[in-house]
Amino acid sequence: MTADVDLAKRCAQIAATTSIPALLHRNAVDDPDRAALSTFGVDGAVTWRQLRDRVAAMARGLAALGLGPGDRMIMMMPSRVEHWVTDLAAVHLGAIPCTAYATLSTTQLRYVAQHSAAKVLVLAGRAELERWRGALGDLPDLRHVIVADEDAVEPGMTSLATAAADGAALHAADPDAFETAWRQVRTDQPVTLLYTSGTTGDPKGVLLTHRNVVYQCAVLEATVAVPDHPRTLAYLPLAHIAERVLGIYNLVYRTGHATIVADPKHLVAALRAVRPHSFFGVPRVWEKMAAGVQAQLAGAEPAVRAAFEAASALARDSFQARADGKPCTDEQAARLSEVDAAVLRPMRAMLGLDEMRWAGSGAAPIPVDVLLFLAGLGVDVLEVWGMTETTGTATINTPATFRPGSVGRTNAGMELRLLDDGEIQVRGPLVCLGYLRADGGTEPVVDADGWLSTGDVGVLDGDGFLTITDRKKELIITSSGKNISPAQIENLLRVSPLIGQAVTIGDRRPYITALIVLDEEIAPIWAAAQGLPERSLPALAQAPAVQAAIASVVDTVNERLSRPEQIKTFRIMPDAWTPETGELTPSLKLRRRVIVEKHASLIDDMYPA
């Protein structure tokens, strides 16, 4: 406990005295020629000196357009170097950048822009402009629209290149203006504005400070051992708290080198090319990775499968022993090292994971069976838990202390308690400044004693490891009064590679049912291996062989559930769920209310009178 207190004090001291602009200045001075940003598939890299020079030019350009301390700026751009430059430029002015999810509707964008009173809007090109067009006339606070793609700039708008060029000229004429501006930025000022996914209503604008994000980086550095100047991939949207912390702030804090993956379809190829030292994946990424390895093994020679299974069993045993705090014997360690070098490491190299020092998962629960399969590959995926309001992680499993199925113990300096109904409350240096109000003020997120109510429900074991059981508002109460966690059932279903999404139904109903969405990548591959003629999701959803396979999965899941939790019947959906179709949030969480309303007739069919 003393070590955690000492660590918290050190991190608090760093966070209180260090801003993001100060860190970028340090990097440009100490490591000017070290690579900072690359784009997958594009030759060359932006060095730390080049990055800061571009940030300085863009900052002067934005200031010339009237962006100043406290002003909000909204960006909608895919992952590209200009996104990082523009974001950091606003931060150096004391302004507050906000990245909007690319999947938001025009109505949602209008709400975000009006609520934030953004003065500047930065868009990538025509696609983003068309999505915003219907809202632009309803934004009285908006002063400038900046467009990155030159061919998409319309009259009255400014090109990003023009803003940067104008800024570069201003900076060359008076470099002290930029240096003076960033030195005025305080650590207790907002560094970003992030709008939550809005699973149950309008999104809330979360204000994170420099102190929040630097504390998170400092505690992560002390908790997870990765090499200096670590290699990473940036592939999640910068509207997501995980990518914003890891892809921007931790990158700057660690003087790392991030390779930007603009199209997630290239993630596997990027992993192989970059071989990152650390990698954070939402559960679906890890599930797909495990399913891909399983599919490869299914087609391998029996001797190859047997060698993998033997090596995998040793790796899993080691993983579980370390989770239990039991050291391996010298003989066990030697045997594992031998089979790892011969069997497992080459497989990890095929995935680009052979130099991985830390693999994290969060944003939603990941099935333990998936964790164990990956551990058998030699990839220890460690779950974290938190939310935008806690600057990402509030609890974390570390390589030294972890427990599969849990989300770890509290980060140093954070406190956690459970209310009588199991709701988790936290307080500490990672809790955000507050929610942005429409009038520009800040609404507190904590009670009078500093506690944040998270809305998540969990349990603590005797060693302080937290397990999330569900969202408080998502618990199912059947008509017979049984309280049931839908997330637990859905996680068990998603262990099957065939299943991409699953939602459990049963609130105020007599029994549990499920809507199941096939995995749009794995299901056609599975069908081909089975010799089925169907390939499209609508056809596969109706195929008897698929229906039988999913029924078998449901039967297996039911064996692990109590009688009230068991799925009585299910329906396979004909199409994938996406943020565009409405069933998922931009961060790929289930919109349960939308699902129930949109598919009401199908649900009612599972409950005949």
N, C-alpha and C positions, 0 to 999 in steps of 0.2 A: 504493500500500500504506500509506503514511503517513497518508493521509486516512482509510482504514478504521480504523487504529489509533486515531487521534484521535477518530473518531466512536464507536468502542467505549468509549473512556474516558469520553466525555461521557454516553453512554447508561448506562454502569455507575454513574456518579455519581448520575444521576437515579434509577435503580432502587434504589440503596442507601439513598436518603434519602426516598423518596416511596411512600406506601401508597395504596391505593384510597380509604379513608376520607378521607385528607388531600386527595386530588384532588376528591372530592365536596364537601368543605367549601370548597375554593377556588372551585368553580363556583357554589355557592350565594351566596358573598360577592361574587365579581367579576361574575357574570352571572345574578343571581337571577331575572330575568324572561324570560330566553331559553328558548325551547322545548327540552326535553330528549327527551321521548317523546310520540309520537302513535300512535294505532291507526288503521290504514287503514279507512275507511268510518265512522269516528266523529269527530264534530266536536270541536274543541278540542285542546289539548296540555297536558301536564304540564311546568311550568317547572322549572328546576334548584332553585329555592328550595322549590317544592312537593314535588319528588321527595325532597329531603333531609328535609323535615318528615315525610313519610310513612315514610321509612326510620327516622328517629329513633323515631317512635311504634311501628313494628313491632318495632324492636330491643328497646325496653323491654317490649313484649308478649311477645316470645320469651324474654327474660331472666326474666320473671315465671313462665314455664312451665318454667324450669330449664335453658334452653340457655345454655351458657357457653363460655369459651375452650377450643378443641380439640375440642368436641363436634361430631358429625356430624349434619347435617340433610338429609334426602332430599326432593326436590320432584318431583312429576309434575303439571305443568300445561302446557297449550299456551302459545304465546307470547301474553302479556297483561301489562299494566303491573304487576299484582300479583306476577308472577314476578320482575321486576326488583327491586321493592321488597323482597320477602321475601329474596331472595338477598343483596342489599346490606345488609339489616338484620343477617343472620347474620354477615356479614363484619365489620361494625362491632363485634360482640361478641367477635371473635376466634374464632368458631365456623367450621365448614367446610361450606359448602353443596355439595350434589351434585344435579344434575338427572338423573333417570332417563329413558331413552328411552320414549316412549309405546307403542312396539311390543313391549316386553319381555313375555315370558310371566310368569305367576304364579311359576313355578319360578325363573326368572331374577331376578325382583324379590326373592324370598325370599333368594336367594344374596347379592344386592347389599346388602340391608338387614342380613342377619346378618353379613356380612363387615365392613361399615362400622360395625356396632354403633350405628346411628343412633338418637338419642334422640327426634327429632321427625320426623314425616312430614307433608308438606304436599301435599294433593291438590286438584285443581280441582273435581271434582264426582262425580256418580254413576258415570260410565263408569270413571273412575280408581279409585274405591272398589271397584267390582266386580272390577276386575283385581287389586287388592291383597287382596281379602277372604280368599282362601284362604291368604294368607301371614301375616296379622296375628296369628294365634294362635301363631306360631312365632318371634316376635321378642322375646326376653327383655329386650333393652336399650331397647325402644321405650317412651317415657313418654307421648307425646301425639300424637294425630292431629288435624290442622287441615284443615278443608275450606273452600274458597273459596265455593262455591255454597251459599247458606243453606238451600235446600230439600233438600240432600243430607246435611246434618249429622245424625248419629245420636247416641243417648244415649252419653255418655262421650267424645264428640268435642267439639272447639272450632271455632267458625266463625272464618274469617280476619278478618272484620269485628269480631268480639268481641275477638280478640287485639289488633287494631290500636286499637280504642277504649280498651281497658284500658291499653294502652301509651301512648296519647296522654294519658290522665289522669295516669299516672305521670310522663310527661315534662314535663307542664305544672307538676306539683308540684315536680319536682326536675330541671331541665334539665341540671344539672352532671353528673348520673350518666352520661348518654349521652356528653357531651363528654369525660369522664374515661375512659370505656371505650374509645372508638375511639383515643384518643391512646396507649393501651397496646399497640396492635397494631403488631408489628414487621414490617419488610419481609421478613424471612426466614421468616415464618410462612406456612402454607398459606392461600391465598385461595379455593381450590376443590378438589374431588375429582371426577375424571372417570373413569368406567369405560370401558375400551376396548371395541371392538365384539365381541371374542371370536370371531375367524374360525376359530380352531383349538382353542379350549378355553374355560375359564372366563375371564371378563373380569378385567383387573387394574385396581386403583384407583390412578390417577395423581394424585399430589399436586403441585400447582403453587403457587408462592409469589407474594406481591406483587411480589417482585423479578423473578421470571420474566416476569410479564405486563406490568409497567411497562417492562421492558427491551424487550420485543417492541413495545410501543406507541411507545417512543422511537425505536427504530431504523426502524420503519415510517414515522414522521413525517419522519425525515431522508432516507428513501429514495424516498418517493412523495409528489409534490407535489399536494396537494389544498387547496382553500380553507380558511381558518379556519372553525370551526364547521360542518363538512361535513354535508350531508344524506346519509343512508344508509337502507337497508331492512334490517329484521331479520326474516328469514323461515325460516331454518334452525332446527332444534331447539337449545335452549341446552345440550343434552347433547353437542353437536358442538363440538369445539375451535375451529373457525373462527368460529361465531356467538358463542361465549362471549368470545373475544378481541375480535372486531370489534363485536359487539352490546352488550357490557357494558363491558369494560375500555378499549377504544379510544374508545368513545363518551364515557366519563367523562374520559379523558386529553385528548381533543381538544375537549371541551365541544361535542360535536356534537348533531345532532337526528336520532334514529332513528324511522322509522315502522314500527311492528310490523305484520307481515302474518300474521294468525293462521292463515289458510288459504292454503297455497301455490297453490291454484287461482286466487287473485286476484293472483298475482305480476305478471303482464303488465299488468293494470290499475293496480296500485300503481306500477310503473315509470313508466307514462305520467303518473300524477298527481304523483309526487314528483320525478322526473327527478334521481336521486341523483348525487352527485359521485363516488362510488366504489361498486363493486358486486363482490362475490365470488360466483361460481357454481361449483358442482360441475360436472364435465364434462357431465352429462346436461342441465343447465339450458341451457348454451351450445349443445349439440347440438340441443335442441328449438327454441331460438331461430333457429338457422341453418336448420333444416328448415322452420320457419314462414315465413321470408323466401323460401326457395326455392319453397315452395308458392304463395305470393302471386305471385312472378315468373312461375311457370309459367302462371298464368291472365291475365297482363298482356298488353297490346297489344305487338306486335313492336317498335314504336318505343321503348316504355318499357323493354323488355328490352334492346334495343340500347344505349340511353343508360346503363342501369345497368352493363352489361358493360364498356363503354368506361371509365366512371368507376371501376368496381371494379378494372380492370386497373391504372390509374394508382395507386390507393391501395395495392394489393398490391405494386406495384413499389417504392413509397416505403417500405412496411413492411419489405420485404426489404433494401432499400438501407440503412436505418437499422440493421437487425439486423447487417449486414455492416460497419457503421461508415463507410458512404459517404454524405456529405452530398448532398442534392439540389441541382441548379443552381437559380438564381433563376427561370429559365424553367419548370423542372419544378414548383417550388413554387407559382408563380403559376397554372399550368394546373391543378394539383391543387386549389388553393384555389377556383378557379372552378367546377370540376365538383363539388367537395364541397358548396359552397353551393347549387348548382342541383339536384343529384341525391341525394347521399349523406346530407347533414345532414337533409333532410326525411324520409328513410327512418329515420334514427336517432331523429328526433323521434317518429315513429309508434311506436317501441319504448320511448320514454322514456330513450334513451341519449345524447341530444344534448348534455348537460352533463357527461357522464362524463369524469373525469380519470384514473381508474384502474380497470381491469377485471382481476380476478384469477381464476385457476382452480387448483384443487388437489383433494386427497383421492384422486384417481385420474388416470391419464394421459388426455389429451384428444387426439384425432386431429389431426395437423398440418393435414390438409385442412380441418378445421373452423376452426382458427385462421386459415388463409389466407382462407377465405371471409369470416369476420368482419372480418379486416383489410381486405378489399375493400369492406366496409361503412363503414370508418373507425373500427372498434372494435378496438383493440389489446389482445387478451386475453393476459395475461402469466402464465405458469405459475409456481407456487411448489411447494415440496416440504417436507414435515416430517411430524410426527406429534404425537399428544397429548403424548408424552414430551418433545418439543422446543417446547412452547408454540405449536404451529402451524407457522410457517415456520422452517426451518433454512437453506434456500436460496431465492433469489428472483430472478426476472427483473425488471429495473426499466425504466422508460421510456427511460432513458439507455443501458442496456446489457442487451440481451436476445438470445436465440437461439431461434427457433421449434423446438419439439421437445425442448428442454432445459428443466430446472427452475431454471435460473439458476446463480448463484454464491452462495457462503456469505454469510449475513448478517454484518455487521460484528461482530467479536468471536468468531465461531464458527469452529471448525476442522473439517476433514473429511479423511478418508483412506479408501482402499479396501484391503481385505484381498486376499490372493492369489486367493480365489474370487470377488472382485468385491463382497463385502458392504461396505456403507457404514457407517462409524463416524463419529460426531460428538462433539465436546465443546465446552463453552462456557456462557455465562450463560443460554441458553435451555433447557438440559437440566433436567428437573424435579427436585424434591427427592427423589423416589423413589416406590416403590409402597407403599401402605398395607398393613400386615400385619393379620391377623385379631385379633391381640392389641393393636392400636393403635399398634404401632411402625412404623418405616419401613424398608423393604428397599431397598438401593441398586440403582440401575439401571445403574451404570457400573462399570468395572473399577478396579483400583488406581491407574491413571493418568488416570482421569476420562473414559474413552472409552465411549460408548453404542453398542452394536451394534444397528442398526436393523432388520435382517432384510431390508432392501431391497438389491437388486443394481443396480449402475450402472457407468457409464464416465465419465471426465473427459476433456475435450478439452484442447488445448494452452493455451486461454485460461481454463481453470478452470470452464467450464460443465459442469454435471452432467446426464447423461441417465439416467433410471431405466429399467432393462431388465426387471425383474421382482421379485417377492418370492422370497427365497432358497428358502423352503419350497414354492413353487409351480412351480418349473422342472419341465418335463416331460422325462423321460429315456425315450426309446422303447426297445423291446425290442432294437433294434440299437445302442443306446448313444448316440444323438444327443441332445444337450441343446437344448431348444427353449423359447423364451419364449412362454407362452400370451398374455400381455398384449399383445405386439406384434401377434399375429394378431387378437385380439379388438378391438383399437383400429381396425384396418383394416376389420373387418366393420361396426363401429358408425358408420363414416362414412355408411353408407346410412341415410337417414331412416326406412326401413321397419323397421330393426332396433333394438329397445330394449335387449336384453341378448344376450350371446353368451358361451359358455364353450367352451374348447378342451379336447378329451379326447385322451389318447394316452400317458399315463404307463404304462410297461412293456407297451405295446401296439405292434403293427407299423407303424401309421400314424396320422395325425392326423384326427380327426373333430370335429364341432361340434354343440352344441345351441344353437338360435337361438330367441329370443323376439321376437315382433313388437312394435313400438311401439304401445301401446294407443290412443294419440291419433292418430298419423300414419297407421297402417295402414288404418283405416276411411275416412279422407279420401282416401287413395290409391285405395282400392277404388272409391269413388264416382266419382272422376275417370276410372277405367278402365271404368266402366259395369258393375261387378260387383254382383250381387245380395247377396253376403255382406257382413255388417258386424261380426259378433261375431268375437273372436279364434279360438275353436275352428273356426268355419266357414272363416275366412280361412286358417288353418293348413293346411287340406285343399284349398283352392282351387288348381286347376292353374296359374292365372295368377300366384298368389302364389308357388307352388313354383318356377315358371320365373323369376320376378323375383329370388328369393333365390339360385337357382342361378347367375344371371347375376352377382350380386354376388360370390358365392364364386369364380367364374371370374376376375373382375377382381382380386380379392384374391390369388388364387393366382399371377397373373402377377407379383406383387411379392414373392413368397416363393421361397426356395430349395426344391428338390424335397422334402427331408425335412419342411419346414414346411407344405407344401401340404395343404389339406383334401381328403380323399378323398371323404367323404360327410358329410351333415348331416341333422338332423331339426329340424322346426319345432315348437315346443312349443305346445300348445293353449291355455295360460293364461299370464297375466302372472306374473312372479316378484316377490314382495314380502317384506318382513321377516315378515309374518304367515304366508306360505306356507313360509317357512324357507330359501329359497334365497339371500336377501340378509340382510346384517346391518342393524341400525338405521341405520347410516350409508351403506347401499346398496352395500356391497362384496359381492362374490360369496363365498358359503360353499361352496367347492369340494368339500370333503369331504361336506357334506350333499347337494349336487347329485349327486355320483357315487353316493352310497348310495341316494338317493330315486329316481333315474332309472336304476338299474342295468340293468334289463331292456331299456330302450330303448337304452342305450349298448351293451349286449352284442349287440343286433340289428345294430349297425353293424360288428360284427367276427365275421362268420360263420366257423365252424370250417373 
